């Protein structure tokens, strides 16, 4: 039986600097039968800037993902090549696509990455905080209570914590983090790879007023825990029980 080129390509695109549009990403996007894009207009502009004429551009976002999955499976069955891109950076990383990739793999189709820019790694590469071990949270929950619980759970984690946040929620998020994570160092990585790229280093618990009103895209990196580990009551009880059982 002749092998078909059928494949789902997961393609990273620039965060803002067109110089980061890799030759391989351009080649794949220029060749595939269908490109799935979060925002077809935005991706259309990116393709135009690289003189790529897409064969077919289809929308793919959270609310039509289920419907599109069936369509993509049918295309792959027909031997077509499909590429998934997000608005900027790496698909699936706080962007749609995970369910599609999972189903394609379950159905035995080939899925290949075309790696490239991602805000989480770009921030870690230049923020000056320990790059690993790190945990990535995606976007934080919107509700203050849920954010607080998340940071509370993470308080014992000894590594670096990275998350994405909208500009108007960054300062409240850092204040919540300060309450639960203590005096760790942080870095606000802003407008990565773009003209106004900026890394603002600070310490949780310090005055954050100077960060109010910042514009642009932001990735937050919080460095590892410093000083003695906070031991909660349950842990103390567990240790006492262990000791008294000896
Ligand atoms: N999947 C993309 C990635 O991993 O690069 C991220 C997509 S997510 C929907 C968008 C969020 O990523 C933004 O709200 C911001 O937190 C972060 N981000 C995207 N571009 C950025 C940039 N140039 N500088 C800093 N953060 C950025």
Boltz pocket constraint, residues with backbone or C-beta under 6 A from the ligand:
constraints:
  - pocket:
      binder: B
      contacts: [[A, 15], [A, 16], [A, 86], [A, 88], [A, 89], [A, 90], [A, 91], [A, 92], [A, 93], [A, 94], [A, 95], [A, 117], [A, 118], [A, 119], [A, 120], [A, 163], [A, 164], [A, 165], [A, 166], [A, 189], [A, 190], [A, 191], [A, 192], [A, 193], [A, 194], [A, 217], [A, 218], [A, 219]]
      max_distance: 6.0
